[in-house]
Amino acid sequence: MRQVLYVMKFSGQAVFSGTDRQTISLKTTGLSNSVTTRITDEGVSGVLTPDPEGAAFLESTITMDGPQTFTQQGCISFGDDHDLNFTATGQGQFGPSVDPEHFHGSVTWRVTGGTGSLEGATGYITSNFTISATGEVSDYQLGVLFVG
């Protein structure tokens, strides 16, 4: 069994639809990157440095099931034919943030299957995201997967 770890930022667009905008379709792209976390006397800081050589694509559907709760399912494609399917493990949280221009949310996904080098994958992915008033998405993900 091989462990796969990834940390990525996905960016893209959210499209709201349905009665009272209860359904949100996301299409985002994430670039390969390097992650640096520094702890100093001033505190903690972190930087994601993009590497344009590779990209992943996420498509998912959020269904609001309460004023600030939702479920989600979708697929992440890592290059050609290396896909992960996922579904929320429970309810995600989504609502106003301290920045009036953005909503903020978080959810944990369970991997439900994969293709290519990710066939038979299991594991969990956490998503911590913002959506602007114009639908711009910034989604930071941490995935810990087991393949093999």
C-alpha positions in Angstrom: 0.0 0.0 0.0 1.4 3.3 -1.1 0.6 6.6 0.7 0.0 9.7 -1.5 0.0 13.2 0.1 -0.9 16.3 -1.8 -1.4 20.0 -0.9 -2.8 22.3 -3.6 -4.6 25.5 -4.2 -7.5 25.3 -6.8 -8.9 28.5 -8.4 -11.9 28.9 -10.6 -15.6 29.8 -10.7 -18.7 28.9 -8.8 -22.1 29.0 -10.6 -25.2 29.3 -8.4 -28.5 27.7 -9.5 -31.7 26.2 -8.3 -34.4 27.5 -6.0 -32.9 30.1 -3.8 -29.5 29.4 -5.3 -29.3 26.1 -3.3 -27.0 24.4 -5.8 -23.4 25.5 -6.5 -21.4 24.0 -9.4 -17.6 24.4 -9.1 -15.0 24.2 -11.8 -11.5 24.9 -10.6 -7.9 24.3 -11.6 -4.9 23.6 -9.4 -1.2 23.8 -10.5 1.6 21.6 -9.3 3.3 23.5 -6.4 5.8 23.5 -3.6 4.7 24.2 -0.1 6.9 26.1 2.5 5.8 26.6 6.1 8.0 28.6 8.4 7.8 29.0 12.1 9.8 31.9 13.6 9.8 34.1 16.6 7.2 36.2 14.7 4.8 33.3 14.3 3.9 31.1 11.4 3.8 31.8 7.7 3.2 29.7 4.6 3.7 30.0 0.8 2.5 27.9 -2.1 4.9 28.3 -5.1 3.2 27.2 -8.3 4.9 25.0 -10.8 3.3 25.3 -14.3 4.4 21.8 -15.5 1.3 20.0 -14.2 -2.4 20.8 -13.5 -5.4 19.2 -11.8 -9.0 19.9 -12.5 -11.9 19.7 -10.1 -15.6 19.6 -10.9 -18.1 19.3 -8.1 -21.6 20.1 -7.0 -22.5 21.6 -3.6 -26.0 21.2 -2.4 -27.0 23.5 0.4 -29.1 21.6 3.0 -29.3 24.3 5.6 -28.6 28.0 6.1 -24.8 27.4 6.4 -24.4 23.6 5.8 -24.0 21.6 2.6 -23.1 18.3 1.1 -20.7 17.9 -1.9 -19.6 15.3 -4.5 -17.3 15.5 -7.4 -14.1 14.4 -9.2 -10.5 15.6 -9.3 -8.5 14.8 -12.5 -4.7 14.8 -12.0 -3.5 14.9 -15.5 -4.8 12.4 -18.1 -6.7 9.4 -16.7 -5.8 9.8 -13.0 -9.1 10.7 -11.4 -10.4 10.7 -7.8 -14.1 10.6 -7.1 -15.2 12.0 -3.7 -18.2 12.7 -1.5 -18.6 14.7 1.7 -18.2 12.7 4.9 -21.0 14.7 6.4 -22.1 18.3 6.3 -19.6 21.1 5.3 -19.9 24.5 6.8 -20.3 27.6 4.6 -21.2 31.2 5.5 -20.1 34.8 5.8 -16.5 35.6 6.7 -14.8 38.6 8.4 -14.1 39.8 4.8 -17.4 41.1 3.5 -16.4 40.3 -0.1 -16.1 36.6 0.6 -17.9 33.6 2.0 -15.8 31.0 3.8 -16.3 27.2 4.0 -14.7 23.9 4.9 -15.5 20.3 4.3 -13.9 16.8 4.5 -14.3 14.5 1.5 -14.0 10.7 1.5 -12.4 9.2 -1.7 -14.9 6.8 -3.2 -12.8 5.6 -6.2 -10.1 6.3 -8.6 -8.8 5.6 -12.1 -5.3 5.2 -13.6 -2.5 5.4 -11.0 -5.3 6.2 -8.4 -7.4 3.1 -9.1 -8.5 1.6 -5.8 -7.6 4.8 -3.9 -9.0 5.4 -0.5 -8.5 8.3 1.9 -9.7 11.7 2.9 -9.3 15.3 1.5 -9.9 18.5 3.5 -11.1 21.6 1.6 -10.9 25.1 3.0 -12.3 27.6 0.6 -13.6 31.0 -0.1 -16.1 32.2 -2.7 -16.3 35.9 -3.6 -19.5 37.8 -4.4 -18.7 37.4 -8.1 -18.2 33.6 -7.8 -14.4 33.4 -7.8 -13.2 30.3 -5.8 -10.0 29.8 -3.9 -9.8 26.3 -2.5 -6.9 25.0 -0.4 -6.8 21.2 -0.2 -4.9 18.6 1.8 -5.3 15.0 0.6 -4.0 11.9 2.3 -4.6 8.9 0.1 -3.7 5.2 0.1 -3.3 3.4 -3.2 -2.4 -0.1 -4.1 
